[in-house]
């Protein structure tokens, strides 16, 4: 895992999930699983962006990457919700 790509993935997730921005910043410093998901999100979302710009890209692969990005977002949200519930 690259710290640079994980940071970029964190920024992308913070833009995508503004309600969780503060929590993502805090948790990413403490949670290696979340940081790994940020790294994976950066890779998947960057690939998806490239595929969407390619007029010859296979639509099935684009849908696969859309699903992958959505699944990563769901996992990130779940981590945030779990951490929030532990604070209560």
Residue, then its C-alpha position, 0 to 999 in steps of 0.5 A: x500500500x502506498x501512503x500517497x495513493x491512500x491519501x489520494x483515496x482518502x481525499x476522494x472519499x471525503x469529497x464523495x462522503x462529505x458528511x463523514x469527512x471529519x470522521x474519515x480524517x480521524x479514523x484514517x490515522x488510526x485504522x489501517x483497514x480504512x487506509x487500505x480501503x482508501x488505497x483500493x478506492x483510489x486505484x478503482x476510481x482512477x481506473x473507472x475514470x480512465x475507462x469512462x473517458x475511453x470510447x472503446x471501453x467495455x461497458x461491462x468492465x465499467x459497471x464492474x468498476x462502478x460496483x467495486x467503488x460502491x462496495x468500497x464506499x459501503x465498507x468505509x461507511x460501515x467502518x465509520x458507523x461502527x466507530x461512531x457507535x463505539x463512542x456512544 
